[in-house]
Amino acid sequence: MILRIKSIYPASKGITNSLAPVSIGTPIIMYSVGLIMKDSTVKKKAIFIGEAFLASGFITFALKKTVNRERPFVTYPDIEQVTTATGPSFPSGHASLAFATATSLSMAYPKWYIIAPSFAWASAVSYSRMVLGVHYPSDVLAGAIIGSGSAYLSYKLNKWVNKKQRKKIPQLWE
C-alpha cells in the first residue's frame, strides 16, 4: 500500500512538475555551456544525456500503447486522482524519464555529489506519481528500469560508435 497523505499532495505535484524542466533543461544548459566554453566533452555529455532521455521516452511510449493498462484511479474509483494524467498507466513515463536523466548524468559525472541527488530526485518523482494516484508501484518500477536501461544502452552505443569512428579516422599522432 502506498502512503497517501493529503498534506503532501502539493509537494508531490511540485516534484512531479519538476520532470520537464530538469530532464529537458539539463542537456540543453550543458550543451549551451559547452558551446560558450568551447568544450567538446561537455557537449558530448549533454548529447548523451539527451539521447538517453529520447530513447527512454520512445520505449516508454511504445510500451504504453502495447500494454494499455488503465490508471489506478480508473480501476479503483476510491483512489483519488490528484493530478491530470492521460493515456495508459504502464510504464510510468515520469519514472522512466527521471531515471534516464539521473542514470545518464551519473554516468557522465560519476561523483557522489551528482549521483546521490540525481537518484534522490528521480526516486521522489517516481514516488510522487503513486502519491498522486496516477500510477501503480509496478508502473514506477518498470519506468525506473526502462530509464536506467536506456541510459546504459545509450552509453554503450555511444562508446561503440565512437570506437568505430576512431578506427576510420586516422589520428594525427599515429
C-alpha positions as CSV (number, residue, x, y, z in Angstrom):
1,M,0.0,0.0,0.0
2,I,1.3,3.4,-0.9
3,L,1.2,6.0,1.8
4,R,-1.1,8.8,0.5
5,I,-1.3,11.8,2.9
6,K,-3.2,14.7,1.6
7,S,-0.9,17.2,3.2
8,I,1.9,16.1,0.9
9,Y,-0.1,16.4,-2.3
10,P,1.2,20.0,-3.1
11,A,4.8,18.9,-2.7
12,S,4.2,15.8,-4.8
13,K,2.7,18.0,-7.5
14,G,5.7,20.2,-7.4
15,I,8.1,17.3,-7.6
16,T,6.1,15.7,-10.5
17,N,6.2,19.0,-12.3
18,S,10.0,19.3,-12.0
19,L,10.4,16.5,-14.5
20,A,10.4,18.5,-17.7
21,P,12.5,21.5,-16.5
22,V,15.2,19.2,-15.1
23,S,15.2,16.4,-17.7
24,I,15.0,18.7,-20.7
25,G,16.8,21.6,-19.2
26,T,19.9,19.7,-18.1
27,P,21.2,18.7,-21.5
28,I,20.2,22.0,-23.1
29,I,22.0,24.0,-20.4
30,M,25.0,21.7,-20.5
31,Y,25.3,21.9,-24.3
32,S,25.0,25.7,-24.1
33,V,27.8,25.8,-21.5
34,G,29.9,23.6,-23.8
35,L,29.3,25.9,-26.7
36,I,30.2,29.0,-24.6
37,M,33.3,27.4,-23.1
38,K,34.2,25.7,-26.4
39,D,34.3,22.4,-24.5
40,S,33.5,19.4,-26.8
41,T,33.5,17.0,-23.9
42,V,30.7,18.8,-22.1
43,K,28.8,19.0,-25.4
44,K,29.2,15.2,-25.9
45,K,28.0,14.5,-22.4
46,A,25.0,16.8,-23.0
47,I,24.1,14.9,-26.2
48,F,24.4,11.6,-24.4
49,I,22.0,12.7,-21.7
50,G,19.6,13.9,-24.3
51,E,19.9,10.6,-26.2
52,A,19.1,8.7,-23.1
53,F,16.0,10.8,-22.5
54,L,14.8,10.3,-26.0
55,A,15.4,6.6,-26.0
56,S,13.6,6.2,-22.7
57,G,10.7,8.2,-24.0
58,F,10.4,6.2,-27.2
59,I,10.5,2.8,-25.4
60,T,8.0,4.0,-22.7
61,F,5.6,5.4,-25.4
62,A,5.7,2.1,-27.3
63,L,5.1,0.0,-24.2
64,K,2.2,2.2,-23.0
65,K,0.5,1.7,-26.4
66,T,1.2,-2.1,-26.3
67,V,0.2,-2.9,-22.7
68,N,-2.6,-0.3,-22.5
69,R,-3.1,-0.6,-18.7
70,E,-5.7,1.6,-17.1
71,R,-4.7,4.1,-14.4
72,P,-5.3,3.2,-10.8
73,F,-8.0,5.8,-10.3
74,V,-9.9,4.3,-13.2
75,T,-9.6,0.7,-12.0
76,Y,-10.2,1.6,-8.3
77,P,-12.6,4.6,-8.1
78,D,-11.9,5.0,-4.4
79,I,-8.3,6.2,-5.3
80,E,-8.4,10.0,-5.6
81,Q,-6.8,11.4,-8.8
82,V,-4.9,14.4,-7.6
83,T,-3.3,15.5,-10.8
84,T,-4.1,15.1,-14.5
85,A,-2.8,12.0,-16.3
86,T,-3.6,11.0,-19.8
87,G,-3.1,7.7,-21.7
88,P,-2.2,4.3,-20.3
89,S,-0.5,3.7,-17.0
90,F,2.2,1.2,-17.7
91,P,5.1,2.0,-17.6
92,S,5.4,5.4,-15.8
93,G,6.8,7.9,-18.2
94,H,7.8,10.2,-15.4
95,A,9.8,7.5,-13.7
96,S,11.3,6.4,-17.0
97,L,12.5,9.9,-18.0
98,A,13.6,10.8,-14.4
99,F,15.7,7.7,-14.1
100,A,17.1,8.1,-17.7
101,T,18.2,11.6,-16.6
102,A,19.6,10.5,-13.3
103,T,21.5,7.5,-14.7
104,S,23.0,9.3,-17.7
105,L,24.0,12.3,-15.6
106,S,25.6,9.9,-13.1
107,M,27.4,8.1,-15.8
108,A,28.6,11.3,-17.4
109,Y,29.8,12.7,-14.0
110,P,30.4,9.7,-11.7
111,K,30.8,11.7,-8.4
112,W,28.8,11.0,-5.3
113,Y,27.6,14.6,-5.2
114,I,26.0,14.1,-8.6
115,I,24.8,10.5,-8.2
116,A,23.1,10.9,-4.8
117,P,20.9,14.0,-5.6
118,S,20.2,12.7,-9.1
119,F,18.7,9.4,-7.9
120,A,17.0,11.0,-4.9
121,W,15.2,13.4,-7.3
122,A,14.3,10.5,-9.7
123,S,13.0,8.5,-6.8
124,A,11.0,11.4,-5.5
125,V,9.5,12.0,-8.9
126,S,8.6,8.3,-9.2
127,Y,7.0,8.2,-5.7
128,S,5.1,11.3,-6.3
129,R,3.3,9.6,-9.2
130,M,2.0,7.0,-6.8
131,V,1.0,9.5,-4.2
132,L,-0.9,11.5,-6.8
133,G,-2.9,8.3,-7.6
134,V,-1.9,8.1,-11.3
135,H,0.5,5.0,-11.1
136,Y,0.8,1.6,-9.6
137,P,4.1,0.6,-7.9
138,S,4.8,-1.8,-10.8
139,D,4.4,1.1,-13.3
140,V,7.0,3.1,-11.5
141,L,9.4,0.2,-11.1
142,A,9.2,-0.6,-14.8
143,G,9.7,3.0,-15.6
144,A,12.8,3.2,-13.4
145,I,14.3,0.1,-15.1
146,I,13.5,1.4,-18.6
147,G,15.0,4.8,-17.8
148,S,18.2,3.4,-16.3
149,G,18.5,0.7,-19.0
150,S,18.0,3.3,-21.8
151,A,20.8,5.4,-20.3
152,Y,23.1,2.4,-20.1
153,L,22.3,1.3,-23.6
154,S,22.8,4.8,-24.9
155,Y,26.2,4.9,-23.2
156,K,27.3,1.6,-24.7
157,L,26.0,2.6,-28.1
158,N,28.0,5.9,-28.0
159,K,31.1,4.0,-26.9
160,W,30.7,1.6,-29.8
161,V,30.1,4.3,-32.4
162,N,33.0,6.4,-31.1
163,K,35.3,3.4,-31.3
164,K,34.3,2.7,-34.9
165,Q,34.8,6.3,-35.8
166,R,38.3,6.4,-34.3
167,K,39.3,3.4,-36.5
168,K,38.1,5.1,-39.7
169,I,39.7,8.5,-39.0
170,P,43.5,8.5,-39.0
171,Q,44.9,10.1,-35.9
172,L,47.5,12.9,-36.3
173,W,49.7,11.5,-33.5
174,E,49.9,7.9,-35.0
